[in-house]
Amino acid sequence: MTKPKTTLIRGGTVVLGQTVSQQDVLIQGKRISAVGNLSEYKADVTVDAGGLLVLPGAVDTHVHFNDVFMNTISVHDYYTGTLAAAYGGVTTVVDFSNQKHGEPLIDTLKYKREEAGDLPLVDWGVHPCITDPTPETLDQIPLVIAEGAPSIKCYMTYREDGLYVSPKDLKRIAERLQEAGGMLLVHAEDDEIITKNISDLINAGLTDYVYHTKSKPPESENKAIRQCVEIARETGCRVFVVHMASADGAELVSAARTEGVDAIAETCTHYLVFTEDMLERDDGLKWICSPPLRDQKNQDRLWAGLRDGRISMVTSDDAAYSWEAKLYGVDRFDKCPNGIPGIEPRLNLLYSEGVARGRLSLPRFVEVIASIPAQLFGLAPQKGTLLPGADADIVLFDPHAKWTMNQQTLHMATDYTAYDDIEIRGKILQVFSRGELIIDGDTCLAEKGRGRYLHRQLDLSIRASI
């Protein structure tokens, strides 16, 4: 039997749990085998990490590849999307797969496996999305969980796009998930409020980009979040509020958790770095997303909630539509595909805006981009940590580097970026995935198809820090 290749990452500042210290990390084959003072060890390859941070590979559990939505399809597929992920230090992604009306829920996994094929560069998983909550669909919930997809998403809006699920049906789904050991993910926006607001604004001739935020006020989000909390309370199912933009929503979830309700929430990079003022620009279409961007005071409160644990983690909600598709909304904000391409910028931005500016500690930064997503979504202990035995998913990061993020310095497949000309502190230098160096500076070394499907099983005893 061939002896596994060994790689020694020497002398870096290792972030392991709440400990930040200068240590060495030994990779044997695909896994981490030791962390400590290993200077005497003779490895096949030695990497000098002096002056660098040694971080676990980031885990992004909210991406939309090949996403058919609002008369278009996202430009990130399982090659371009995972390529951008790799350059962004993301070694694990979990994608959404919408149920086709009238078709079995289990087919959501089949379609994603077909889409992935021999394309992924990093490891990946799937969240099935229920759009047709028939008794037959609910009966298949245990089947998709057995296939390693225990987190199921539903939308409380987008009725016209065939995605809407009523609160009554959400409760039925939650009951079945609770019985089967799954988790309910919810896009929490109240469809009735939004539909009325859009109609009123369009009829009044208020069609500019900025009215996107007016059509979806905080109360449209907060009302839906309150319903999610109540569903979690009544069913005992873990309910996870995705891409939360409302700071009041964070308070609602936090209060429920204090009462023992199993409700959790994430926010996204764009809510932490942009405000609704971006929609007043001539190119404001770039920042139309749902829920919408909100004001500076709300953003400051999101940072506070992220720092103290009221918000558990940060994802990208990568929804990469072409500029041609975004221009569908040039005359009417409601025709613009909602979403921001962001899978690559997340780690760099959260370090630059979070750690470098004193908003997050290094251990908390690692929690929100890697360890907590891995724990909550059934990826631990293989992902999200540098503990021996974990997959050797590792990012070497220069905390002192300064550079400008823009379309030229990013690798996403869109022909524009919302993250343009942002001055960044800190830079990813190398990325390892299961022991293999896949990003070396500006060079991608990964071969198509090396990413593997991740069969996930939730540990519902794990609670994200409050």
Secondary structure, DSSP 8 states (H G I E B T S, - for coil): -----EEEEEEEEEEETTEEEEEEEEEETTEEEEEE--TT---SEEEE-TT-EEEE-EEEEEE-SS-EETTEE-S--TTHHHHHHHHTTEEEEEEEEE--TTS-TTHHHHHHHHHHTT--SSEEEEEEE-S---HHHHHTHHHHHHTT--EEEEESS-TTTT-B--HHHHHHHHHHHHHHT-EEEEE---HHHHHHHHHHHHHTT--STTHHHHHS-HHHHHHHHHHHHHHHHHH--EEEE-S---HHHHHHHHHHHHTT--EEEEEEHHHHH--GGGGGSTTGGGG--SS----HHHHHHHHHHHHHTSS-EEE--B----HHHHGGGSS-GGGS---B--TTTHHHHHIIIIITTTSS-HHHHHIIIIIHHHHHTT-TTTSS--STTSB--EEEEEEEEEEEESTTT---SSSS-SS-SEEEEEEEEEEEETTEEEEETTEE---TT---B------TT-----
